[in-house]
Amino acid sequence: MANLIQADGLMEKLTILSDAAKYDVACTSSGVQRGGDGKHMGSTSACGICHTFAGDGRCISLLKILLSNECIYDCKYCVNRVSNDVKRASFTPEEVCRLTMEFYRRNYIEGLFLSSGIIQSPDHTMGLLYETLFLLRSKYHFNGYIHVKGIPGASAEVVEIVGYLADRMSVNLEMPTAEGLRTAAPNKVRKNILSPMRQIQNGIKESRQYHGISSMKSRVYIDEKSYYEQMAQINDSYERLKDYQQGIKAIKEKRAEKTALTEGGLTVDGLLEGRMTRVGLTEGTSVTREAGELSRPDRYFVPAGQSTQMIIGATGETDYQIMAVTEALYQRFEMKRVFYSAFINVNQDSALLQTPQGPPLLREHRLYQADFLLRFYGFQADELLSEEHPNFDEQIDPKCDWAVNHLELFPVEINRADYYTLLRVPGIGTKSAKRILAARRHAKLDFTDIKRMGVVLKRAIYFITCQGHMMYTTRMEKEYITRQLVYGERPLQLLLPEAGSQTYQQLSLFGNNY
């Protein structure tokens, strides 16, 4: 049974719930450019809200917490599962708002990442997340970046209204395959995960069709006076229930009657019947119908797109299966990002794969590299891997792994190859490929030129020629090149044009050869 001891103080809650959120890795750049409007607090920058350092040296961060680590589910991989004996804590929506605003005023954060365990039911939990975002946007006038986790199994109406308050939403896929999900999370159903993904995808598409992709309009939120009036309206519409979240149950009843539910100026109407109407919100005015349909909101639906996360190494999926699922998510659900989380066996559950050597961090790293190949380099999953070759070689990166298995396509002539052929050469990225195309219009390129353009020659030299010649004579054999890439078994002297001979030497603490 779960530990019934509850955290009391706000700092104790923050300690517990921020630590519990560390297993969710889906934090990324915002993708939203929205400046301050002089009325609300905060803004977002497209350069990113993430745990990283920007090019100008700024440390960009966000408050990453769970609303609660209480959960009714018993997922075998989760430290917060109901059968675990851990100390439980839950924030109220007001407490999350206060923390966010106080951290923001002190310049500790630039946004909020909010997830939660399942409290009572998916609808109840999603309703709490909605109330938190509603308070932040309306009462506290927070205009900064918010990434919220969608709760699988929550009703489409609640997901809909949350989508107009958040910048990014994500629904965790958890396991790459349905079989793995049944093994590791018996309380979760694949359909309940994919349904909100599809809903968010359609909402984003319709919102961009209406507003335009590049015209990122400022959000419009109701003022503080209107907030109190509309909160009273919420209580009335929910039959004066003591807890606002219990009113989420009324959504299903009203949906069955095909009626509209008004919550704080947000109108939801017939979503599951495929109607194209969406939430309408204007400052100081109510939602009205024009020409027989709802007026559209002056804001985007999930403007930064949606993402998801998969746990790697808990069940027996191959890299080929994982990349096939990833490719399908990008193509069919238009995901902004797919994240991979190396399995940490915190529960030592016998139903999951044991990890005596620790989390498969190197495998996670290779999957991220392969993910970039799918998104930016024109690769497909069945090119990188196959049923006969189901896993990446962890000793070399996926592009090198693909290249050594397709040596019949190499070497590539730098001065003649097209853009996508250049992208398939290990050591050549998108920027260096564009630089090569631009520079070779004016002169023939050699190895010195492409090195200055950012090409990583220690990988590229086995797969390219310049003006018909390789950098040095090599054997086009898989085993030989793989050894060279893994161990760096190269000749001690590499002759670079116009550079003379180069030899290795011991670094000196007192010289300038750093």
C-alpha positions, 0 to 999 in steps of 0.5 A, a space after each residue: 500500500 502507498 504511504 498515506 503520510 502527506 507533506 504539509 509545508 509548501 517547501 516540502 511539497 516543492 522538494 517532493 514534487 520537483 524531484 518526482 518530475 525529473 523522470 519526465 524528459 520532455 522539456 524543449 525549446 518553446 517554439 513560440 515568439 511572443 513579446 510582452 504586451 504591457 498588460 500581462 507578466 512574461 513573454 516567450 522566446 522562440 530560442 527556447 525554454 529548456 535546461 540549457 545555455 543559450 548562445 549568449 551564455 544565458 541559462 534558460 530554465 523553467 519550473 518543472 513540477 508535478 501537481 501531485 505524485 498521488 496516482 491511482 495507477 500501478 505502472 510497474 516502471 513508475 516511482 509514484 505508482 499506487 503500490 509504492 511506499 513513498 511520501 505523497 504531496 499535492 499542490 493546490 492550483 493556487 500554490 502552483 500559481 504562487 510558486 510560478 509567479 514568485 520564481 518568475 519575479 526573481 528571474 529564476 525561471 522563464 516558464 512552467 512545465 506541469 504534469 501530474 499523477 492521476 488523482 481520482 480519475 483522468 477527468 478530475 486530474 485534467 480539470 485541476 490542470 485546467 484550473 491551474 492554467 486558468 488562474 495563471 492566465 486570467 487572475 495572475 496574468 502570466 503570459 509566459 511559456 507553459 508546457 502541460 502534460 495531457 492525461 490519457 483518458 480525460 474527456 476531449 472537452 477538457 483537453 480542448 480548453 486546456 489547449 487554448 491556455 498552454 503553449 505546448 502539450 504532450 501525451 506520453 506514449 510511455 512504451 513503444 509498442 502496445 504489448 510493452 504498454 500492457 506489460 508495464 502499465 496494465 491500467 493504461 490503454 493505447 487508444 486513450 493515449 492516441 486519441 488526445 494526440 489526434 485531437 491536439 494535432 487536429 486542433 493545431 492544424 485548424 488553428 493555424 489554418 484560421 490564424 495563419 502559421 506566421 501571424 503569432 498573435 498575442 494572447 487575450 485574457 480576461 481581466 481580474 474583475 471578469 475572473 471573479 464574475 466568471 468563477 461565480 458563473 462556473 459554480 452556478 453551472 456546476 450546481 454550486 459544487 464545493 469542489 470545482 473539479 467535481 464539475 468535470 463530470 457534468 461535461 460528459 452529461 452535457 456532451 451526451 445532450 449535445 449542449 454547450 458548456 460555458 466555463 469562464 468565457 470558454 465555450 466547448 461544443 460538440 467536439 467528439 461529433 467532429 464539428 469544426 467549432 473551437 473555443 472562443 474568447 474575447 476580452 470583456 465580451 462573451 462568445 457569440 455565434 456569427 453565420 451559424 458557427 462559433 466565433 474563433 478565439 484570438 489565440 492559437 491552440 497549442 502554438 508550440 506543437 505537441 511532443 511525446 516520450 517513450 521509455 527505452 529499455 524497460 521492455 524488449 523492443 528493438 531499435 528498429 521497432 522504436 524508430 518505426 514508431 517514431 517515424 509514424 508519430 512524426 508522419 501521422 501525428 505531426 509531432 514536434 519532438 519525440 523524446 526517449 528516456 532511458 529506463 531506470 529500474 527504480 522499483 526493481 520489478 521482475 516483470 520488466 527487463 533488469 538493468 544490472 549495468 544501469 540505465 541504457 544511456 548510450 542507447 538513448 543517445 544513439 536513438 536521439 541521433 537517429 531521430 535527427 536523421 529522420 527529421 533533418 537528413 531525409 532518412 527513413 526508419 527502414 533505411 537505418 535499420 531492418 529486421 535483419 539488422 534491428 539495433 544500432 551499433 552503440 560504438 558508432 553513431 547511426 549515420 556511420 552505422 548506415 554508411 558502413 553498411 552501404 559502402 556501395 554508395 561511396 565515395 561521394 565526390 564533394 564537387 558534384 554531389 547533390 544536397 541530400 547525397 551530401 547529408 548522408 555522408 558521416 561528418 557532414 551536417 545541414 549547415 556544412 552541406 549548404 556551405 559546400 553547395 554555395 562555395 563550389 559555384 565559384 571554385 573547386 573545393 579540396 579537403 582544406 576548404 571543406 574542413 573550414 566549412 565545418 565538415 568533420 574530416 575524421 569521419 568524412 574522409 572514408 566516404 568522400 573524394 575531392 576533385 577525384 581523389 581521397 584524402 589518403 588511400 583506404 580500404 573500402 571494407 566494413 570491418 576496416 572502416 568501422 575499426 577506424 571510426 571506433 578506435 581512430 586507427 589512422 596513419 600518424 601523418 595525414 597530408 593536408 593540401 598547403 599544410 605540409 605534414 602533421 604529426 602527433 605531439 604531447 600537449 604542453 601546459 606552457 605552450 600555445 598548442 591548445 
